[in-house]
Amino acid sequence: MTASTSTSSGVLERYFELTKKGTTVRTEVLAGVTTFLAMAYIVALNPIILSDAGMDFGAVFTATALAAAIGTMIMGLWGKLPIAQAPGMGLNAFFAYTVVLGLGIPWETALAGTLVSGLLFLVLALTGLRKFVIDAIPLPLKLSVGAGIGLFIAFIGLKEGGVIVADPTVLVGLGDLGSTKVQLALFGVVITAVMLARGLRGAVLYGIVATTVVGIVVGFIAAPEAVVGPIPSLAPTFGVAFAALPDLLSLDLLLVVFAMLFVDFFDTAGTLIAVTKQADLLTPSGELPNGNRPLVSDAVATVSGAILGTSTTTSYIESSSGVGAGGRTGLTSVTTSLMFVAMLFLQPLIFTILDHREVTTAALVLVGLMMARPLGEIAWDRWEIAVPSFAAVIIMPLTYNIAYGIAFGLVLYPIMMMARGKAREVSVTMYVLAVLFIAYFVVRTLSFS
């Protein structure tokens, strides 16, 4: 070992307290690579989804990789936790398919909404309001919202792969199983599921690669002309959110911002607690380590991502794969961040995937499945819990709108609790939110009549 290497290791040891956390530089680096492999699929998926909203996919590709790199680096160096960040699955679908395509809101305005939701998250993270908000929303609703988003994402994946198609008689039906596109999509789902069942880290990414390779071999997908290329310009999306801020003053957009904030806040809180608990890093009282830094890091990542030109950036549950590989400190996140920077130069390879949606069907379907796991933790034998939870889960995919699912769940929960004689167990915040959402639907109905 050279003197410079020894000095570097010493600096890392002191800053990240590696020995105290029972880890080493080598272990942390390997854990960071493991986390990257588990979540690198987002660099291909996010541009696909947001380009459906009319955004320049080259700019979104760059914004995605940079947002992931910046957010993860902040979490590593300041939050000092082995948790990676990137534009979140579910929120990108909400951005593209609900806000832009569903409500007809320009993507520029949707970016402004993302920016505002990030700033509000920052306020919550910096103040005692964060605990107040977390305690106000009942756990079953938090779980059902995440599961509903999972079903929504899976539905989008099956639609993009041609497995599910529109049917004039019964709304949706099975696609043409004889088409190469559908066969590739189904191959991707099966091979990725097999790799997940075998416990292969990075299975989702490897599934995308395997499906792409098979598509090239059968002549359905053109092979990339190069692997490394210039980084696409951010010009089409950078800073656009600021110019669109004045357009946010409408009823629909207030609901959009609330939905973005709600999902990001509770998804982040749940992920941070789950991963730090797995790493045995929670404080003796069960609180997150390093005070409010992890939540602040996430909020800053969302603000940075919105400025760059991407949907909400959030903490990834895939970070648990890195923790499983031994990651215990922010050095794991620093390593993951650097991997995302390297990904910027692989755009010719990524763009090959962008041209074929069936290649990413498996990623959407199986990530959706992972997000739906909390369904098993909901008390379905209790009507006051089951009705609002089921409403949140089922409304999202059927209306193509995450916000509507959240709204139905929040309205039905206090109603069902009152029906069961448990009105006093519902927080004042829940009653206020229920009234506000009822008012929203009344005003919206009158505006269309």
N, C-alpha and C positions, 0 to 999 in steps of 0.2 A: 504494500500500500504506500503510495507516495504521500509526501507531506501535505500537498494541497487536498488530496482525497481525505486524509485524516482530519484536516481542519474543517472541511465541508461536513463530514460526518459529525464532528463535534458540535458545529453550529446547529445542525438539524436535531441532534440529541438534546441540546439545551432548549431550543425553541419549542419542540413538540413533546418534550419529556418522554422520549421513547422507552427508556428503561423503566421508568415509573409505570408506564402503561403496559409493560410486558411485551414490547415489540422491538423490531429492528428496522433499519432503513430498507433492507432487502425485502422483508415481509410487507412493509408499507407500499413499496413500489409494485410488487406483485399484486397486492390487493387493489391498488389503483387501476392497474391494467385489467383486472378481473371485473371491476365495476364498469369500466369503459366498454368492455366487450358485451356486458349484459344490457347496456342502454344505448349503444352506438346506433341502433336502428333508427333513433329519432332524427338523425341527420338526413336520412332518406325519407322518412315518413312525414316529417313536418313540412318540408317544401311541397310535397305532393298535396297535402291537405290544404295548406294556405294558398297554393296556386289555384285551387278550385274557386277561391274567393276573388280571383283576379290579380293576386299579387305576383310579382316577378319571382319565378322560382330560383333564379340564380342569386338574387339578393336575399331571399328567405333562407337559402342554403347557407350563405355566409353569416347571416344574422343568427341562425340556429346554432351553428358551431361556435360563434363568438359569444353568444349569450350563455351557452353551456360552459364555455371556458372561463368566462368572467365570473359567473355565478358560483361555479365550483371552486375557483381560485379564492374568492372571497370567503366562502365557507371553510376552505382549508386553512388559509393564512390568518383569518380573523376569528371565525367561529371555532376553528381548530377541531373540527369533527370530520369523520370519514364518510361524509354525505355529499353526493354529487347532485348537481342541478342542471336542468335543461327545460326547454319549452315542454309543458305538460301535455300528455295524451288526455283527451277529453276536453280540455279547455281549448285546444287548437280546433277540435271538431266543432265545439260550440261557437267559436269565433267564425269559422268558415261557413258551416251549414245552417246554423241557427241565426246568427247575427247578420251576416252578409247576405247569404242566399235566401234565408227564410224571411227575415224582416226587411230586407232590401236596404240595409244600412251600408254605406260605402266602407271599404276596408280601412281607409284612412281614419274614419271616425271610430271604427272598432279598435284601431290601435290606440287612439286617444283614450278610449274607455279602459283599455288594458293599462295604460299609463296611470290613469286616475285610481284604478283599483290597487295598483302597486303602491301608490302614495298613501292611500287609506290604510293598506296593510302595514306600511311603515309606521304610521301613527299608532295603530293598534299594538305593534311590536315594541314600540318605544315607551308605551304607557301601561298602566295597570289595567287598561280596558281589555287587553288580550285575555286575561283570566276571566273577566266578566263575560265576555262573548263566548268563550269556550264552555263555561259552565251553564250558559243560558240555553244552549241548543241540546236537546236530549240525544244520547248516544245512538239510539236506533235510527234517527233521522240522518245523522252523520254517516252511518254505515250504509243506509239505503241509497243515499245520494251517490256515494262512490260506486256502489253496485249498479245503479241505474246508468251511470256514465259508462261503465264497462259494457253493458248490453248495447248501448248506443254505438259505441266504438265497434263492437263486433258486427253489428248490423251494417254499419258503413263499410267495413272490410268485405263482407259477403257481397254487398252491392257492387263495390268497386271491382271485385274479382269476377263478376258476372254469375256468381252462384245463385244470387237472388235477383230477380228482375221484376219490373212492374207488370201487373196483370190487371186488365180492365174489369175483370169479373170479381176477383177476390183480393184486389189491391196489390199483393205480391205473390210470386210463384217461383218455382225452381227454374234456373237457367238451363241453357243447352249443354248437357253433360258431354256431348260429342265435340264441343269446340275446344281447341287447344288452349285458349285463354282460361276456361273454366277448369280444365284438367290440370293446368299448371298451378292454378290457385289452390285446388284441392290437394295436389301433391305437396305444395308448400305447407299447408295446414298439417297434413299427416307427418311429414318428415320433421317438422318443427316440434310437433307434439311428442314424437318418439324421442327426440333429443332431450326435451324437457323431462320426459319420464325417466330417461337414463341419467338425469342429474347433470347434464352437460352445461357448464357455465357459458353464457353467450349464445344459448340455443336460438334465441330469436334472431340475432344477427346472422348466425350460421344458416338458419333456415332461409333467410332472404338471399344469401350468397348461393346456397344450393339450388334454389328455385331459379335464380338468374342463370346459373351455369347450365342447368337442364334446358332452359329456354333457348340459350345460345346453341347448345348441341343439336336440338331438334330444328333449329333454323327459324324459330319464332321471334327471337330477340337478336338484334344485331350486336356483334361483339364491339366493345369500346375501342376506339382508335388509339387511345392512350389511357394510362392509369393516373399519371400526374399531370396537372395543368395549372394555369393561372387562376388565382382566386377571383370569383365573380364580384362585380362591383356592388356596394351597398347603396349606391346613389338612389335607386328607385324607392327605397323604404326608409333610409336614415333620416331621423328627425321629423318625419311626416306627422307623427302623433301630435307635435306641438301646434302645427298649423290647424289641425282639426279639432282642437279643444273647444272652441266656441260652439261646435255643432252638437255637443253632448246634452244640451238642455231640452230633453224630450222625455215623455213617460217611458217609452220603450227602452231608451238608453239608460235611464236610471235603473231599470230592472236588469239590464245587461251588466252594468257595472256591479250591482249587488251580487248577481250570480257569479261573476268572475271572482269577486272578493270572497264570497262564501266558500266556493269550491277550493280556491287556492289556500285560504286560511286554514280550513279544517283538514284538507289533504296534507298540507305541510306539517301541521301540528301532529297529525296521526303518524306521518312518516318519520318525523324527527324522534318521536317517543318510541316508535317500534324499533328503529335502527339503533338508537342509543341504548335501549334496553337490551337488545341482542348483543351489543358490544360491552354490556355491563358498565355503561358510562353515566347512567342516571345518578343523581345525588341521593343520599340516604332518604330524603323526603319524597323522592320520586319526581323531582323537577329536572328539566333539561340542564346539562352542564353549561358553564360559561354564560350564565344569566340570559339576557335577551339577545345575545349575539347570533345564535342560529336563526331565529325568526327575522331579525333585522337583515341578516345576510340574504335570506330568501326574498324579502321585500325589495331590497336593493337590486337583486337579480331580475325581478319582474320589471322594475323601472328601467334598468339598463336594456333589457330585451325589447321593451316597447319602443325605446328610442332607436335601437338598431333596426327594428322592423320585424318583430315576431310576437306571437301570442304569449300568454303568461308563462313565465319561467318558474319552475317549482322544484322542490326536493323530490328525488326519485327513490322509490322503494327498492329499486334494483341495487341501491347502495348496500343492501343486506348481503348481496353476493360477495362484495369486497370485504365486508365485516366477517363473513364466513370464511374468507381466505386469510384472516388474521389482521385486517386493518383496524386500527384503534385510534389513530390520530389524524390531524389535518393533512399530514404528508400523503396519505392515501388520496385525498381529494386533489391535492396539488398535482399528483401524478396523472389522475384522470383528466384534469384540466389541460395539461400539456398534450395529452392524447387527442383531445378535441381540436387543439390548435393544429396538430399534424394532419387531422382529417380535412382541414381546409384545402389542402393541396391535392386531394383525391377527387375533385369534382367531376372529371370525365367518367370515372367509374360510378359515382353516385348518380350522375345524370342518365346513365344507361338504365338504372332502376327507375328513375323518375318517369321514363316514357312508358312503363308497363305496370299498371296498377295491380295486376294479378300477383306480381312478385311480392307485394307487401300485404296481401290478404291475410296470410298466416299471422303476421305480426299484429295486425289489428284485432283479429279474432282471439288470439291467445292472450294478448295483453288485456283484452276485454274480459276474458275468463279470469285472469288473475285479479282484476279489479272487482269481480263479482263474488269473490270468496267470502267477504263479510256477510253475505246473505245467511250463512249458517249460524251467525252470532245473534240474529234477530229473533225475538220471542214471538214466533208466529202463532202460538196458542193463546196469545192475549190480543183481543180485538182492538183495543185502544192503541196497540203498537203495530199490529199487522196492517190495519187499514191505511194509515198515513204512509207507512213504509212501502207497502205494495204500490200505492198511488205514485210515490216518487219514482220507484223503479220502472213501472210500466209506462208512465206518461212520457218519459224521456225518449225512448226509441220510437214510440208510436206517433209522437208529435214532431220528432226531429228537433226537440227543444229541451235543453237541460234546465233552463230557467223555469219553464212551466212545471217540470217535475219537482223542482225545489219548492215552488209556490204551492202546488197541490199538497205536498207533504206538510208544509208549515201551516197551512190553513186547516187541514183535517186533524192534525195532532191535538190542538186544544179542544176542538169539538168533540172528539172521541174521549178525551180525558174527562171532560165535563159530563159526558153521557155516563161514564163509569163512576161518577161522584168523586173524581180526583182533581177537581179544578184547582185546588190550592197547591198541587204539586207542579203546576205549570208556571214557568217564570213569566214575569211581566213582559219581558222582551218578546217572548213567544206570542203573547196576546197582541202586542203592538204590531208585530210582523204579520200576523194573521189578518188583522184589520186592514193593514196597508195593502196586502195582496188582494184581499177581497175588493178594496176600493179600486185597485189597478184593473182587475177584470171587469168591474162595473163600468168604469170609464172607457176601457177598451171596447166593450160590447156596444156602448152607446155611440162611440165614434164610428162604428161600422154599420150602425142601424140607419 
